[in-house]
Amino acid sequence: MSKKRIMTILALILVCAAILIFPLMTIHDSEFGGADGAAEEVIAQIDPTYEPWAENIWAPPGGETESLLFCLQAALGSVVLGFGFGYLVARKKYRGEETA
């Protein structure tokens, strides 16, 4: 790999690290809530007597675990989509070479 490419990769890694670290260092006493909690609050305002008709089978032991599981789900979905798109592109490419 060329030195320019390595420097570009390092610069991008530093930018990603800055994007991750800056909010953690500047925003104090914040609570990261999801759409589930916001929806629950809105439903409680609209109909205070509403009771959910389903319960969780398993509740993760903390917000960090829930975030980790969400990230793993997103990563798995990205891998599946990436593999699918790569397969389709490669299939088209190699199918074109066979007929040539």
C-alpha positions, -999 to 999 in steps of 0.1 A, spaced: 0 0 0 12 35 -8 20 60 20 -7 83 8 -34 56 11 -22 47 46 -23 83 57 -58 86 43 -70 56 62 -54 69 94 -70 103 89 -104 86 85 -99 65 116 -91 97 136 -122 114 122 -143 84 133 -127 84 167 -134 122 171 -170 117 161 -174 90 188 -154 107 216 -166 144 212 -202 138 222 -192 116 251 -168 143 264 -191 173 259 -226 161 267 -229 153 304 -258 138 323 -276 127 292 -299 98 289 -301 80 256 -336 68 251 -351 48 222 -383 50 202 -399 24 225 -397 47 256 -409 77 236 -438 58 222 -447 45 257 -448 81 270 -470 93 241 -495 64 246 -496 71 283 -505 108 276 -532 98 250 -548 69 270 -537 66 307 -556 34 311 -539 16 283 -522 -17 292 -498 -35 269 -512 -67 254 -477 -83 251 -447 -86 275 -410 -91 267 -398 -127 268 -364 -115 280 -352 -81 291 -315 -74 288 -297 -66 321 -290 -30 311 -290 -3 285 -255 -11 274 -265 -47 266 -295 -36 247 -273 -12 227 -248 -40 220 -275 -63 208 -289 -36 185 -254 -29 171 -249 -66 165 -282 -69 147 -273 -39 125 -239 -54 118 -254 -88 109 -279 -71 86 -251 -51 69 -231 -83 64 -261 -100 48 -268 -70 25 -232 -66 16 -228 -103 8 -261 -102 -13 -250 -72 -33 -215 -86 -38 -230 -119 -50 -253 -102 -74 -225 -80 -88 -201 -109 -91 -227 -131 -107 -234 -104 -133 -197 -99 -139 -187 -136 -143 -218 -143 -164 -207 -116 -188 -172 -131 -190 -185 -166 -198 -204 -154 -229 -175 -134 -243 
